[in-house]
Amino acid sequence: MSNIPRRAAFIAIEGLDRSGKTTQVATLQTRLQAEGIPVKLLKFPVDRTTAIGQMIDSYLRSQSELDDRAIHLLFSANRWELAASIEQLLAAGTTVVCDRYAFSGVAFSTAKGLSLDWCRSPDVSLPAPDLTLFLDITPEQARSRGGYGEERYEKEEMQRKVRDVFHQISSEFTAATWVTIDAGREREDVAEDVWNFVRQLTGGLSSPLERLWE
Ligand code: Z5A
């Protein structure tokens, strides 16, 4: 038997607007809890009431303007604020499930015209998810779920560009660490796929947590 202590898994749920991230993260939490697995949900941007969170919130609601690079760095700083607690939770055996992570940061800012390499750099060395589930949906399917809302990026052309960058990012990962799920189906079918991938990690991992893009 290995002497390496096991840790819990770090799972990121990524996707476009209206792809069902909130819905699937909630279902996954219920399922993990039913299996007796401790779980912590995080949603980025985290807590729109912190100083950084307030700046992000005001920007997303178009109540303030910021340079594209400045807002990108704020999103990244928002993740770094939580990096140490993510590591502590995993080491203590709590599965961490993130609703959006650094891949959203890269996808949205690259879609605005910044270079992909530049966008990646502030997030280099963050805890890397053991598994990223990308909920893929076409802009047409997203529209059928009630249309886009009032926030800054909730426009079809932007969402198309973001989807293209997500597909580009996914090509850099192995099939073991990045899975694209067709999120245009019934909630229950999507949830079943999510669970089938996540449950493979619920026994914990003996490998150390990796660092993003290192
Ligand atoms: N952003 C960034 O620029 N940089 C960064 O680093 C980060 C984020 C982290 C945050 O938005 C914005 O910040 C986001 C990216 C940017 N901008 N955009 N777009 P957010 O996270 O607050 O909002 P969101 O991610 O776009 O969430 P959402 O619109 O609420 O979508 P969702 O969570 O993916 O979906 P949902 O709430 O689960 O479902 C949406 C609706 O569809 C709802 O009525 C459901 O009941 C319904 N639904 C869900 N699943 C289904 C299925 N399978 N069939 C039919 N209907 C369904």
Boltz pocket constraint, residues with backbone or C-beta under 6 A from the ligand:
constraints:
  - pocket:
      binder: B
      contacts: [[A, 15], [A, 16], [A, 17], [A, 18], [A, 19], [A, 20], [A, 21], [A, 22], [A, 23], [A, 24], [A, 44], [A, 45], [A, 60], [A, 72], [A, 75], [A, 76], [A, 99], [A, 100], [A, 101], [A, 102], [A, 104], [A, 105], [A, 106], [A, 108], [A, 109], [A, 145], [A, 146], [A, 151], [A, 153], [A, 154], [A, 183], [A, 184], [A, 185], [A, 186], [A, 187], [A, 188], [A, 190]]
      max_distance: 6.0
